[in-house]
Amino acid sequence: MAQVGLPRPDDALPLAGSGTVWWRTARGNGVERQASDLADAARHRLSALRAPIAGLTLDRPRIMGILNITPDSFSDGGQVFAVEAALHRARKMATEADILDIGGESTRPGSAAVPEKDEIARVVPVIEAIRAAGITTPISIDTRKASVAAAALDAGADIVNDVAAMTYDSAMVGLVAERGVPVCLMHAQGDPETMQNDPRYDDVVLDVFDWLAGRIEAAEAAGIKRYKIIVDPGIGFGKTLQHNVSLLQKLSIYHDLGCPILLGASRKRFIGTICNAPDPLGRVAGSVAVALHGAAQAVQILRVHDTFETRQALSLQQAIFGTDIS
């Protein structure tokens, strides 16, 4: 369904408001239909530009830079554990990324939950230091816990990024609704400690779609506006290698949810398996390749470790497609 490049046919429609990605046909229930044959609501859902998130327009890919304030994250644990080191990384990342994603709890496979007070003690001083330094880049707080999210928002964060889609802490949905902030709802099967223990689906693409649709419905029922919701198919969270590849192959289906899509695949294990790169630090090229694929599917937010390399690659891709991201 997703197409890129110029010239664009006269009957093509933008995919989710993208300036570079377009579509003419959509497939549902095994049937391919022309855009003109779809109901107005369906055509609008697939074509409309998503509302800005934290002041960022979504007509082009946005880079979310990962800043883990943890001793045990799978890729960069312990590298920016001190406030000074985190601030140094944030200064550089803010010149390359559109959003800074700060987390104080690793959710890598096999990881255990971190006490709330410890998580708060890790992330709040860093967020305060970033804001005190005059860095205005939007900040998302990567947490499953309402108390951590509240403390981070008070310190200057703008977005809640919940890998449990507000199912881990029942207070999260009320907090997000009350604060009126954007929230990212990510799909995961199981919790981090057990999620990679033989995950199974009837159809991973459709099962994830239906689950995310249900979480959007629950969020709206609690008073969270749909235009404030971001969805994430949860690459690597309760998925086998083939599950991850299938989700990437059919990413564009998630535009039918009517929300911005976040793709977080940076340095993950499946990239290492495919590319024979056991060390996460050796998965930069593979991670950039996945990010470029996401952009070609009109994904609005790319969550990555390697912000400089991703921005450089995106700049070239967007120029080739017919625009740029400068």
KAJO-V969773 format. One record per residue. N is the residue number from 1. SS is DSSP state (hx for helix, st for strand, lp for the rest). PHI is phi as a letter, one per 30 degrees, with the letter a starting at -180 (NA if undefined). PSI is psi in whole degrees, 0 to 359 (* if undefined). Layout:
<<N & SS & PHI & PSI> <N & SS & PHI & PSI>>
This chain:
<<1 & lp & NA & 314> <2 & lp & d & 132> <3 & st & b & 152> <4 & st & b & 164> <5 & lp & j & 170> <6 & lp & c & 153> <7 & lp & d & 151> <8 & lp & c & 129> <9 & lp & e & 151> <10 & lp & d & 330> <11 & lp & c & 8> <12 & lp & d & 149> <13 & st & c & 147> <14 & st & d & 143> <15 & lp & d & 114> <16 & lp & h & 36> <17 & lp & i & 9> <18 & lp & d & 145> <19 & lp & d & 350> <20 & lp & b & 339> <21 & st & c & 134> <22 & st & b & 170> <23 & st & b & 154> <24 & lp & b & 335> <25 & st & b & 155> <26 & st & b & 144> <27 & st & c & 130> <28 & st & b & 135> <29 & lp & h & 35> <30 & lp & i & 4> <31 & st & c & 131> <32 & st & c & 131> <33 & st & b & 148> <34 & st & d & 149> <35 & hx & e & 322> <36 & hx & d & 341> <37 & hx & d & 351> <38 & lp & d & 156> <39 & lp & d & 152> <40 & hx & e & 319> <41 & hx & d & 318> <42 & hx & d & 318> <43 & hx & d & 319> <44 & hx & d & 318> <45 & hx & e & 323> <46 & hx & d & 335> <47 & hx & c & 333> <48 & lp & d & 141> <49 & lp & d & 131> <50 & lp & d & 153> <51 & lp & d & 152> <52 & lp & e & 149> <53 & st & c & 120> <54 & lp & h & 39> <55 & lp & i & 0> <56 & st & c & 124> <57 & lp & d & 154> <58 & lp & c & 33> <59 & lp & d & 359> <60 & lp & b & 162> <61 & lp & d & 137> <62 & st & c & 140> <63 & st & c & 126> <64 & st & c & 115> <65 & st & d & 134> <66 & st & d & 126> <67 & st & b & 92> <68 & st & d & 121> <69 & lp & c & 64> <70 & lp & b & 155> <71 & lp & d & 353> <72 & lp & b & 18> <73 & lp & d & 149> <74 & lp & d & 331> <75 & lp & c & 320> <76 & lp & b & 27> <77 & lp & e & 131> <78 & lp & i & 350> <79 & lp & d & 326> <80 & lp & b & 41> <81 & lp & d & 325> <82 & lp & d & 150> <83 & hx & e & 318> <84 & hx & d & 318> <85 & hx & d & 321> <86 & hx & d & 319> <87 & hx & d & 320> <88 & hx & d & 314> <89 & hx & d & 319> <90 & hx & d & 321> <91 & hx & e & 314> <92 & hx & d & 315> <93 & hx & d & 327> <94 & lp & d & 340> <95 & lp & d & 350> <96 & lp & c & 336> <97 & lp & c & 159> <98 & lp & c & 337> <99 & st & b & 143> <100 & st & c & 122> <101 & st & c & 112> <102 & st & c & 127> <103 & st & b & 145> <104 & lp & c & 11> <105 & lp & b & 122> <106 & lp & d & 135> <107 & lp & c & 28> <108 & lp & d & 158> <109 & lp & e & 130> <110 & lp & j & 355> <111 & lp & d & 152> <112 & lp & c & 158> <113 & lp & d & 147> <114 & lp & c & 136> <115 & lp & e & 144> <116 & hx & e & 316> <117 & hx & d & 326> <118 & hx & d & 320> <119 & hx & d & 317> <120 & hx & d & 317> <121 & hx & d & 334> <122 & hx & d & 314> <123 & hx & c & 324> <124 & hx & d & 313> <125 & hx & e & 327> <126 & hx & d & 314> <127 & hx & d & 317> <128 & hx & d & 319> <129 & hx & d & 321> <130 & hx & d & 314> <131 & hx & d & 322> <132 & hx & d & 332> <133 & lp & d & 358> <134 & lp & i & 11> <135 & lp & d & 119> <136 & lp & c & 1> <137 & lp & e & 134> <138 & st & e & 143> <139 & st & c & 132> <140 & st & c & 143> <141 & st & c & 119> <142 & st & d & 97> <143 & lp & a & 155> <144 & lp & c & 356> <145 & lp & c & 132> <146 & hx & d & 321> <147 & hx & d & 323> <148 & hx & d & 316> <149 & hx & d & 317> <150 & hx & d & 315> <151 & hx & d & 321> <152 & hx & d & 318> <153 & hx & d & 320> <154 & hx & d & 329> <155 & hx & d & 347> <156 & lp & k & 4> <157 & lp & d & 160> <158 & lp & b & 337> <159 & st & b & 145> <160 & st & c & 127> <161 & st & c & 101> <162 & st & c & 110> <163 & lp & d & 348> <164 & lp & c & 4> <165 & lp & h & 38> <166 & lp & i & 28> <167 & lp & c & 344> <168 & lp & d & 317> <169 & lp & b & 114> <170 & lp & d & 341> <171 & hx & d & 347> <172 & hx & d & 317> <173 & hx & d & 319> <174 & hx & d & 321> <175 & hx & d & 311> <176 & hx & d & 318> <177 & hx & d & 317> <178 & hx & d & 318> <179 & hx & d & 339> <180 & lp & i & 31> <181 & lp & c & 158> <182 & st & d & 150> <183 & st & b & 139> <184 & st & c & 125> <185 & st & c & 115> <186 & st & c & 142> <187 & lp & d & 136> <188 & lp & b & 142> <189 & lp & c & 112> <190 & lp & i & 180> <191 & lp & c & 168> <192 & lp & e & 327> <193 & lp & d & 328> <194 & lp & b & 358> <195 & lp & d & 337> <196 & lp & c & 13> <197 & lp & d & 84> <198 & lp & h & 59> <199 & lp & d & 141> <200 & lp & b & 147> <201 & lp & b & 154> <202 & lp & d & 311> <203 & lp & b & 105> <204 & hx & e & 321> <205 & hx & d & 312> <206 & hx & d & 324> <207 & hx & d & 317> <208 & hx & d & 319> <209 & hx & e & 310> <210 & hx & d & 321> <211 & hx & d & 315> <212 & hx & d & 321> <213 & hx & e & 321> <214 & hx & d & 321> <215 & hx & d & 324> <216 & hx & d & 316> <217 & hx & d & 318> <218 & hx & d & 320> <219 & hx & d & 316> <220 & hx & d & 322> <221 & hx & d & 333> <222 & lp & d & 359> <223 & lp & j & 8> <224 & lp & d & 126> <225 & lp & d & 140> <226 & hx & d & 326> <227 & hx & d & 354> <228 & hx & c & 359> <229 & st & c & 133> <230 & st & c & 144> <231 & st & c & 148> <232 & st & b & 121> <233 & lp & d & 352> <234 & lp & i & 54> <235 & lp & e & 128> <236 & lp & i & 356> <237 & lp & c & 92> <238 & lp & i & 41> <239 & lp & b & 145> <240 & lp & d & 174> <241 & hx & e & 313> <242 & hx & d & 324> <243 & hx & e & 313> <244 & hx & d & 316> <245 & hx & d & 319> <246 & hx & d & 318> <247 & hx & d & 319> <248 & hx & d & 321> <249 & hx & d & 328> <250 & lp & b & 33> <251 & hx & e & 324> <252 & hx & d & 341> <253 & hx & d & 331> <254 & hx & d & 348> <255 & hx & d & 338> <256 & hx & d & 352> <257 & hx & d & 345> <258 & lp & i & 15> <259 & lp & b & 157> <260 & st & d & 150> <261 & st & c & 135> <262 & st & c & 134> <263 & st & c & 120> <264 & lp & b & 92> <265 & lp & b & 2> <266 & lp & e & 125> <267 & lp & i & 16> <268 & lp & d & 164> <269 & hx & e & 322> <270 & hx & d & 328> <271 & hx & d & 316> <272 & hx & d & 323> <273 & hx & d & 313> <274 & hx & d & 321> <275 & hx & c & 3> <276 & lp & h & 51> <277 & lp & b & 85> <278 & lp & d & 331> <279 & lp & d & 122> <280 & hx & e & 329> <281 & hx & d & 346> <282 & hx & c & 14> <283 & lp & c & 20> <284 & hx & d & 309> <285 & hx & d & 316> <286 & hx & d & 322> <287 & hx & d & 319> <288 & hx & d & 321> <289 & hx & d & 317> <290 & hx & d & 320> <291 & hx & d & 318> <292 & hx & d & 322> <293 & hx & d & 317> <294 & hx & e & 317> <295 & hx & d & 324> <296 & hx & d & 348> <297 & lp & c & 13> <298 & lp & i & 25> <299 & lp & d & 134> <300 & lp & d & 331> <301 & st & b & 126> <302 & st & c & 114> <303 & st & c & 115> <304 & st & b & 156> <305 & lp & d & 318> <306 & lp & c & 80> <307 & hx & d & 320> <308 & hx & d & 311> <309 & hx & d & 321> <310 & hx & d & 317> <311 & hx & d & 319> <312 & hx & d & 314> <313 & hx & d & 318> <314 & hx & d & 320> <315 & hx & e & 317> <316 & hx & d & 316> <317 & hx & d & 313> <318 & hx & d & 324> <319 & hx & d & 319> <320 & hx & d & 323> <321 & hx & d & 340> <322 & lp & k & 11> <323 & lp & a & 191> <324 & lp & b & 174> <325 & lp & c & 21> <326 & lp & d & *>>
